[in-house]
Amino acid sequence: MANNQAPNQKPKWWKSGYAWLVFTGPAVVVVASLTTVYIAANGQDPVLAHEENSGNYTKSLTVDQKNSLEPAGRARNHAATGVNKQ
């Protein structure tokens, strides 16, 4: 007899493809979550000083830079109020 298993024995669990399908799903999720934690811990944005975070960032901009911000401000105001000033 070439087959070492008796006819009534079940195959081992690690020989079943479904077992590996069930185990790899959670394993991939664990690896992805650890990768996300690593990226979040090592890729932090620097904390701004109080004077940089005051909200008046347009003081140091040139006239051309201020003009380039105008369409964004107009779109933001239009989305908030529904009034379109042209």
C-alpha positions as YAML, in Angstrom:
chain: A
units: angstrom
residues:
- id: 1
  name: MET
  ca: [0.00, 0.00, 0.00]
- id: 2
  name: ALA
  ca: [1.58, 3.29, -1.13]
- id: 3
  name: ASN
  ca: [-0.71, 5.48, 1.00]
- id: 4
  name: ASN
  ca: [0.34, 5.52, 4.68]
- id: 5
  name: GLN
  ca: [-3.05, 6.77, 5.91]
- id: 6
  name: ALA
  ca: [-5.89, 4.44, 6.71]
- id: 7
  name: PRO
  ca: [-8.98, 5.06, 4.55]
- id: 8
  name: ASN
  ca: [-11.08, 6.33, 7.49]
- id: 9
  name: GLN
  ca: [-8.53, 8.87, 8.84]
- id: 10
  name: LYS
  ca: [-8.99, 12.58, 8.19]
- id: 11
  name: PRO
  ca: [-6.09, 14.53, 6.66]
- id: 12
  name: LYS
  ca: [-4.06, 16.73, 9.01]
- id: 13
  name: TRP
  ca: [-5.37, 20.25, 9.53]
- id: 14
  name: TRP
  ca: [-2.32, 21.92, 8.01]
- id: 15
  name: LYS
  ca: [-2.89, 20.09, 4.74]
- id: 16
  name: SER
  ca: [-6.29, 21.74, 4.32]
- id: 17
  name: GLY
  ca: [-6.38, 24.88, 2.19]
- id: 18
  name: TYR
  ca: [-9.35, 26.25, 4.10]
- id: 19
  name: ALA
  ca: [-7.40, 26.30, 7.37]
- id: 20
  name: TRP
  ca: [-4.70, 28.45, 5.80]
- id: 21
  name: LEU
  ca: [-7.34, 30.71, 4.27]
- id: 22
  name: VAL
  ca: [-8.87, 31.26, 7.72]
- id: 23
  name: PHE
  ca: [-5.49, 31.86, 9.42]
- id: 24
  name: THR
  ca: [-3.98, 34.23, 6.87]
- id: 25
  name: GLY
  ca: [-6.82, 36.78, 7.02]
- id: 26
  name: PRO
  ca: [-6.28, 37.80, 10.65]
- id: 27
  name: ALA
  ca: [-2.50, 37.53, 10.22]
- id: 28
  name: VAL
  ca: [-2.60, 40.07, 7.38]
- id: 29
  name: VAL
  ca: [-4.74, 42.40, 9.51]
- id: 30
  name: VAL
  ca: [-2.27, 42.20, 12.41]
- id: 31
  name: VAL
  ca: [0.69, 42.99, 10.12]
- id: 32
  name: ALA
  ca: [-1.20, 45.90, 8.53]
- id: 33
  name: SER
  ca: [-2.13, 47.35, 11.94]
- id: 34
  name: LEU
  ca: [1.45, 47.12, 13.19]
- id: 35
  name: THR
  ca: [2.63, 48.83, 10.01]
- id: 36
  name: THR
  ca: [0.06, 51.59, 10.55]
- id: 37
  name: VAL
  ca: [1.20, 52.10, 14.15]
- id: 38
  name: TYR
  ca: [4.83, 52.31, 13.01]
- id: 39
  name: ILE
  ca: [4.01, 54.89, 10.33]
- id: 40
  name: ALA
  ca: [1.89, 56.93, 12.77]
- id: 41
  name: ALA
  ca: [4.61, 56.94, 15.43]
- id: 42
  name: ASN
  ca: [7.53, 57.77, 13.14]
- id: 43
  name: GLY
  ca: [5.85, 60.08, 10.63]
- id: 44
  name: GLN
  ca: [4.45, 62.71, 12.94]
- id: 45
  name: ASP
  ca: [4.13, 66.28, 11.78]
- id: 46
  name: PRO
  ca: [6.16, 68.79, 13.79]
- id: 47
  name: VAL
  ca: [4.32, 70.88, 16.36]
- id: 48
  name: LEU
  ca: [4.06, 74.52, 15.29]
- id: 49
  name: ALA
  ca: [5.14, 77.32, 17.57]
- id: 50
  name: HIS
  ca: [2.40, 79.58, 18.93]
- id: 51
  name: GLU
  ca: [3.18, 82.47, 16.60]
- id: 52
  name: GLU
  ca: [3.12, 80.17, 13.57]
- id: 53
  name: ASN
  ca: [-0.20, 78.71, 14.62]
- id: 54
  name: SER
  ca: [-2.04, 81.97, 15.24]
- id: 55
  name: GLY
  ca: [-4.10, 81.74, 12.05]
- id: 56
  name: ASN
  ca: [-2.68, 84.87, 10.42]
- id: 57
  name: TYR
  ca: [-0.50, 83.07, 7.93]
- id: 58
  name: THR
  ca: [-1.29, 85.61, 5.21]
- id: 59
  name: LYS
  ca: [0.85, 88.34, 6.86]
- id: 60
  name: SER
  ca: [4.06, 86.92, 5.45]
- id: 61
  name: LEU
  ca: [2.71, 86.19, 1.96]
- id: 62
  name: THR
  ca: [3.46, 88.28, -1.09]
- id: 63
  name: VAL
  ca: [0.69, 89.87, -3.15]
- id: 64
  name: ASP
  ca: [0.86, 87.12, -5.78]
- id: 65
  name: GLN
  ca: [0.59, 84.44, -3.13]
- id: 66
  name: LYS
  ca: [-2.41, 86.17, -1.54]
- id: 67
  name: ASN
  ca: [-4.10, 86.43, -4.94]
- id: 68
  name: SER
  ca: [-3.57, 82.73, -5.54]
- id: 69
  name: LEU
  ca: [-5.49, 81.99, -2.32]
- id: 70
  name: GLU
  ca: [-8.51, 84.04, -3.37]
- id: 71
  name: PRO
  ca: [-10.34, 81.35, -5.41]
- id: 72
  name: ALA
  ca: [-10.06, 78.89, -2.53]
- id: 73
  name: GLY
  ca: [-11.47, 81.43, -0.08]
- id: 74
  name: ARG
  ca: [-14.29, 82.33, -2.44]
- id: 75
  name: ALA
  ca: [-15.21, 78.67, -2.93]
- id: 76
  name: ARG
  ca: [-15.12, 78.06, 0.82]
- id: 77
  name: ASN
  ca: [-17.41, 81.02, 1.49]
- id: 78
  name: HIS
  ca: [-19.76, 79.94, -1.27]
- id: 79
  name: ALA
  ca: [-19.99, 76.43, 0.14]
- id: 80
  name: ALA
  ca: [-20.71, 77.74, 3.63]
- id: 81
  name: THR
  ca: [-23.28, 80.42, 2.76]
- id: 82
  name: GLY
  ca: [-24.53, 79.64, -0.73]
- id: 83
  name: VAL
  ca: [-23.88, 83.23, -1.83]
- id: 84
  name: ASN
  ca: [-21.63, 83.63, -4.85]
- id: 85
  name: LYS
  ca: [-19.89, 87.04, -5.02]
- id: 86
  name: GLN
  ca: [-18.27, 87.70, -8.36]
...
